[in-house]
Amino acid sequence: EIVLTQSPGTLSLSPGERATLSCRASQSVSSNYLAWYQQKPGQTPRFLIYGASSRATGIPDRFSGSGSGTDFTLTISRLEPEDFAVYYCQQYASSPWTFGQGTKVEIK
Amino acid sequence: QLQLQESGPRLVKPSETLSLTCTVAGGAISSSSYYGGWIRQPPGKGLEWIGSMYYGGSTYYNPSLKSRVTMSVDTSKSQFSLKLRSVTAADTAVYYCARHYLLWYFDLWGRGTLVTVSS
């Protein structure tokens, strides 16, 4: 099983700032089969990124993903008020499909 | 646009079976890319994949839950179902159904339903 570890646990930033979230895998994620999701309190997870760097339909370009192998990053170039949420990474290189524990982006 | 909706009892007694149904509207689930998945989220915690199923019958379960999980599909009703046996308080969670696109990522989600295990 591939274990995903996200850091930091919480990121305190102000609107307009840049957010950099990390997702590290316990073994290489083949073909960069990594996705990112956003979840706001009381809401359903929202699919953001697939293939480590491809944005899902309708996702603003301030969201970008990068990385390969075991280290992946989600960057939000300039935080908008609606971006404060919890973000999860998920690998789909091998079963069982696993999620990271999440990074909370909160308003400073 | 596909829409998914979970339904089922919100309260289950310990040792009993949790049963949920996901109804898919707005499209046929009998397509080559359609896998239905179940994910759960205990209150205040992260996401855990439970299992996924192809409309044709193939199933994929999380090894940590495999001994207690059964998934099924009814294509005539566009529904996927989940059964989780011998539940305990640790199974209290919001249960989501989702489209598990090509067994890759979960691109469409239901609203989720909170199931509480308590006597």
Chai-1 contact restraints between the chains, C-beta under 6 A:
chainA,res_idxA,chainB,res_idxB,connection_type,confidence,min_distance_angstrom,max_distance_angstrom,comment,restraint_id
A,A35,B,Y105,contact,1.0,0.0,6.0,A-B,restraint_1
A,T44,B,W109,contact,1.0,0.0,6.0,A-B,restraint_2
A,T44,B,R111,contact,1.0,0.0,6.0,A-B,restraint_3
A,T44,B,G112,contact,1.0,0.0,6.0,A-B,restraint_4
A,P45,B,W109,contact,1.0,0.0,6.0,A-B,restraint_5
A,F47,B,D107,contact,1.0,0.0,6.0,A-B,restraint_6
A,Y50,B,Y105,contact,1.0,0.0,6.0,A-B,restraint_7
A,Y88,B,L47,contact,1.0,0.0,6.0,A-B,restraint_8
A,Y92,B,W104,contact,1.0,0.0,6.0,A-B,restraint_9
A,Y92,B,Y105,contact,1.0,0.0,6.0,A-B,restraint_10
A,S95,B,Y60,contact,1.0,0.0,6.0,A-B,restraint_11
A,P96,B,N62,contact,1.0,0.0,6.0,A-B,restraint_12
A,W97,B,W49,contact,1.0,0.0,6.0,A-B,restraint_13
A,F99,B,G46,contact,1.0,0.0,6.0,A-B,restraint_14
A,F99,B,L47,contact,1.0,0.0,6.0,A-B,restraint_15
A,Q101,B,G46,contact,1.0,0.0,6.0,A-B,restraint_16
A,G102,B,G46,contact,1.0,0.0,6.0,A-B,restraint_17
